[in-house]
Amino acid sequence: MSDPLIIHGNLVALRPPQNGDFEFLSGLRNDSSLQRQLMIEPGRHTPAKVRAWIRRRTQDSQGVFLVVDADGPRGFVQLTQIDRRRGTSDLGICITRSVRGKGVATETLELLEGFARRKLRCKKITLRVLRINHRAIAFYHKVGFQEMGLLRRHYFDGKNRRDVLRMEKRLK
């Protein structure tokens, strides 16, 4: 989606990336531990690679990529593989540790789900999460996601093959 989009809540605003977000997003992209949790190949992401990643995410005609702003950038959220005919999309979310447990992620998903339901006609959002990421799984259960299956030894984190849990949430 290429049209400007800002979604306001009480704690957060979801908005397109701005030039001032580059350093923040670059930091997330170069955090090896975080990248493994997000099941992304860790490595050195040069400024050019980070810019290319942001460009791909923001110009994807079947996706939405937004910065989570809570008195400054605190993460990002994305829907990918949006299929308007089927009413489905895949979720990706990354929230910094500094605001975890403060309602930022919960409100982010509430805002994104409302947008997905109203504007994108999504009926279901799916996600994948490492089975060892118990905190994230507990959060997803809390906000209404259900387990749909397990991909055994699906992701290689550089040392071990990890199981990946598939989850979904039907939007009302």
Rosetta blueprint (number, residue, H / E / L):
1 M L
2 S L
3 D L
4 P L
5 L L
6 I L
7 I E
8 H E
9 G L
10 N L
11 L L
12 V L
13 A E
14 L E
15 R E
16 P L
17 P L
18 Q L
19 N H
20 G H
21 D H
22 F H
23 E H
24 F H
25 L H
26 S H
27 G H
28 L H
29 R H
30 N L
31 D L
32 S H
33 S H
34 L H
35 Q H
36 R H
37 Q H
38 L L
39 M L
40 I L
41 E L
42 P L
43 G L
44 R L
45 H L
46 T L
47 P H
48 A H
49 K H
50 V H
51 R H
52 A H
53 W H
54 I H
55 R H
56 R H
57 R H
58 T H
59 Q H
60 D L
61 S L
62 Q L
63 G L
64 V E
65 F E
66 L E
67 V E
68 V E
69 D E
70 A L
71 D L
72 G L
73 P E
74 R E
75 G E
76 F E
77 V E
78 Q E
79 L E
80 T E
81 Q E
82 I E
83 D E
84 R L
85 R L
86 R L
87 G L
88 T E
89 S E
90 D E
91 L E
92 G E
93 I E
94 C E
95 I E
96 T L
97 R H
98 S H
99 V H
100 R L
101 G L
102 K L
103 G L
104 V H
105 A H
106 T H
107 E H
108 T H
109 L H
110 E H
111 L H
112 L H
113 E H
114 G H
115 F H
116 A H
117 R H
118 R H
119 K H
120 L L
121 R L
122 C L
123 K L
124 K E
125 I E
126 T E
127 L E
128 R E
129 V E
130 L E
131 R L
132 I L
133 N L
134 H H
135 R H
136 A H
137 I H
138 A H
139 F H
140 Y H
141 H H
142 K H
143 V L
144 G L
145 F L
146 Q E
147 E E
148 M E
149 G E
150 L E
151 L E
152 R E
153 R E
154 H E
155 Y E
156 F E
157 D L
158 G L
159 K L
160 N L
161 R E
162 R E
163 D E
164 V E
165 L E
166 R E
167 M E
168 E E
169 K E
170 R E
171 L L
172 K L
